Amino acid sequence: MPWPPAGECTWAASPDLRLPDLSATPREEVGRRIARHVLDRCDGDETLMALLRASVTNPAAAQRTREIFATQLGPAVVAIAPDDAAARAGLVAAQVLGLGLALTRYVLRLPPIVAMDRDTVVDWLAPTLQHYLTGTRRRTG
């Protein structure tokens, strides 16, 4: 049976990512700030986790997730890195949602990732997010 069944509502979940104002964050700290924020949101928002789980197999949920990140993460990234903002926001989302932190820690529950305490996760994740948000892209060829 296709999801959602005919005549039933589609994904109406609209989690608020409650992203911090990154323009007030020192540039060298934005990666760490986002990493901590992602952990806070994922630890405390079952609606967001349900939407993420459903997004893997449900096209309507996947579309809703894309909309949330386009309307909430996109503007936050533009505020600190207007050059290539869409690419930067996409990379941040891929790192923390794709096969990144949220999926591996909260949905798939991979033991090595689940076993890490929050500070260890931030220490590993923050430098990558920092590069995505403030680094320069090396051009090849």
C-alpha positions as CSV (number, residue, x, y, z in Angstrom):
1,M,0.0,0.0,0.0
2,P,1.5,3.4,-0.9
3,W,2.2,5.9,1.8
4,P,0.3,7.9,2.7
5,P,-2.8,6.0,1.9
6,A,-5.2,7.9,-0.5
7,G,-7.2,10.5,1.3
8,E,-5.0,10.7,4.4
9,C,-2.9,13.6,5.3
10,T,0.7,13.9,4.3
11,W,3.6,14.9,6.5
12,A,2.5,18.0,8.5
13,A,5.3,17.8,11.0
14,S,7.1,21.1,11.1
15,P,9.9,20.9,13.7
16,D,11.6,24.2,14.5
17,L,15.4,23.7,14.4
18,R,15.7,26.7,16.7
19,L,19.0,27.5,15.2
20,P,21.1,30.0,17.1
21,D,22.0,33.4,15.7
22,L,25.3,32.5,14.1
23,S,26.1,36.1,13.1
24,A,26.7,36.8,16.8
25,T,29.0,33.8,17.2
26,P,32.8,34.3,16.7
27,R,33.6,32.9,13.2
28,E,36.1,30.4,14.6
29,E,33.4,28.9,16.9
30,V,30.5,28.4,14.5
31,G,31.3,24.7,13.9
32,R,31.3,23.9,17.6
33,R,28.1,25.9,18.2
34,I,26.2,24.1,15.5
35,A,27.6,20.7,16.6
36,R,26.3,21.3,20.2
37,H,23.0,22.6,18.9
38,V,22.4,19.6,16.7
39,L,23.0,17.3,19.7
40,D,20.6,19.4,21.8
41,R,17.9,19.2,19.2
42,C,18.3,15.5,18.4
43,D,18.4,14.6,22.1
44,G,15.2,16.5,22.8
45,D,12.9,16.4,19.8
46,E,11.1,13.2,19.0
47,T,9.2,14.9,16.2
48,L,12.4,15.8,14.4
49,M,13.7,12.2,14.9
50,A,10.4,10.7,13.6
51,L,10.6,12.9,10.5
52,L,14.2,11.9,9.9
53,R,13.4,8.2,10.2
54,A,10.4,8.6,7.9
55,S,12.4,10.6,5.4
56,V,14.5,7.6,4.5
57,T,11.6,5.8,2.9
58,N,8.7,8.3,2.6
59,P,8.9,10.8,-0.3
60,A,6.5,13.2,1.4
61,A,8.5,13.2,4.7
62,A,11.7,13.6,2.7
63,Q,10.3,16.6,0.9
64,R,9.2,18.1,4.3
65,T,12.7,17.6,5.7
66,R,14.2,19.4,2.6
67,E,11.8,22.3,3.1
68,I,12.6,22.6,6.8
69,F,16.3,22.8,6.1
70,A,16.0,25.1,3.1
71,T,13.9,27.6,5.1
72,Q,15.7,27.3,8.5
73,L,19.3,26.2,7.9
74,G,19.8,28.1,4.6
75,P,19.2,31.6,6.0
76,A,21.4,30.8,9.1
77,V,24.3,29.9,6.8
78,V,23.7,33.0,4.6
79,A,24.1,35.2,7.7
80,I,27.7,34.0,8.2
81,A,28.9,32.7,4.8
82,P,26.9,34.2,1.9
83,D,29.4,32.8,-0.7
84,D,28.3,29.3,-1.7
85,A,25.6,29.4,1.1
86,A,23.4,26.7,-0.5
87,A,26.4,24.3,-0.9
88,R,27.6,25.0,2.6
89,A,24.1,24.5,4.1
90,G,23.7,21.3,2.1
91,L,27.1,20.0,3.3
92,V,26.2,20.8,6.9
93,A,22.9,19.0,6.6
94,A,24.6,16.0,5.0
95,Q,27.1,15.8,7.8
96,V,24.6,16.0,10.6
97,L,21.6,14.3,8.9
98,G,22.5,12.3,5.8
99,L,24.6,9.3,6.9
100,G,25.9,11.7,9.5
101,L,25.4,12.2,13.2
102,A,21.6,12.2,13.5
103,L,21.0,9.0,11.4
104,T,24.0,7.1,12.9
105,R,23.5,8.1,16.5
106,Y,19.7,8.4,16.8
107,V,18.2,6.2,14.1
108,L,20.7,3.4,13.2
109,R,22.2,3.6,16.7
110,L,25.7,2.5,15.6
111,P,27.4,1.4,18.9
112,P,30.6,3.4,18.5
113,I,28.7,6.6,17.8
114,V,26.1,6.1,20.6
115,A,28.9,5.3,23.1
116,M,30.5,8.7,22.6
117,D,29.7,11.3,25.2
118,R,28.5,14.7,23.9
119,D,31.9,16.4,24.2
120,T,33.6,13.7,22.2
121,V,31.0,14.0,19.4
122,V,31.4,17.8,19.3
123,D,35.2,17.4,19.2
124,W,35.0,15.2,16.2
125,L,32.1,16.9,14.4
126,A,32.9,20.6,15.0
127,P,36.1,20.9,12.8
128,T,34.2,19.5,9.8
129,L,31.3,21.8,10.3
130,Q,33.7,24.7,10.8
131,H,35.3,23.9,7.5
132,Y,32.0,23.7,5.7
133,L,30.8,27.0,7.1
134,T,34.0,29.1,6.9
135,G,36.6,27.3,4.9
136,T,37.5,27.7,1.3
137,R,36.9,25.1,-1.4
138,R,40.0,23.8,-3.1
139,R,39.5,23.8,-6.8
140,T,41.1,21.0,-8.7
141,G,41.9,20.7,-12.4
